[in-house]
Amino acid sequence: MKKFISKPHLFFFGLVPLFIILGLIKKDALMDVNISYVYFELAISTLCYLSAIFFSLIGLNYFSVLLSGKKLKKGLTITHIILQLIAFIPFIYLIISINNDGNISSDSKSLVEKLVLFLFIGFFFFLLSILIHLINFFSSLFLKTK
């Protein structure tokens, strides 16, 4: 755990292959999103690849701070990693439970219906983790260290 705090870019670079593999496994699966009268059909692989790009950008941010010789705020780094884990665990479960037809398997359908609240809360944890990351990144980069 100490290595993740001192080198958080390793954690986020480690998530990149996970999401690329999930995207390759679920390349034919689609997810329907209904917002009022508009229906979106999203490819699961696209969501996974975008997540991989997102995590690689976060890893590059943390790596650039360490390359510049600045110190990261340990409390903010720990908070960011924990919030990011809480945010993407329901997302990963949803991705795994969707089959290639875009339907959720019948044994996990009741669990996913209960997970909708956790997905909604996970989205807000995701937004909060982005805010924490930006605060950590800019405060570490621009504040003077002794």
Residue pairs with C-beta under 8 A, 6 or more apart in sequence:
3 10
4 10
4 11
4 81
5 74
5 77
5 78
5 81
7 62
7 66
8 59
8 62
8 72
8 77
8 80
8 81
9 59
9 60
9 62
9 63
9 66
10 59
11 59
11 81
12 55
12 56
12 58
12 59
12 62
13 55
13 56
13 59
15 51
15 52
15 55
16 52
16 55
16 56
16 59
17 52
19 48
19 49
19 51
19 52
19 55
20 48
20 49
20 52
22 44
22 48
22 92
22 95
22 96
23 44
23 45
23 46
23 47
23 48
23 49
23 52
24 45
26 44
26 45
26 48
26 95
26 98
26 100
27 43
27 44
27 45
28 45
28 100
29 43
29 44
29 45
29 98
29 99
29 100
29 101
29 102
30 41
30 42
30 43
30 44
30 102
31 41
31 42
31 43
31 44
31 47
31 98
31 102
32 39
32 40
32 41
32 42
32 102
33 39
33 40
33 41
33 42
34 40
41 102
44 95
44 98
47 95
48 95
51 88
51 91
58 133
61 133
61 137
62 72
62 137
64 141
65 72
65 137
65 140
65 141
66 72
68 141
70 140
70 141
70 145
71 140
71 145
72 136
72 140
73 136
73 139
73 140
76 132
76 135
76 136
76 139
77 136
79 129
79 132
80 129
80 132
80 133
80 136
83 125
83 126
83 128
83 129
83 132
84 125
84 126
84 129
86 122
86 125
87 122
87 123
87 125
87 126
87 129
88 122
88 126
89 122
90 115
90 118
90 119
90 122
91 119
91 122
93 112
93 115
94 112
94 115
94 119
97 104
97 105
97 108
97 111
97 112
98 104
99 105
104 112
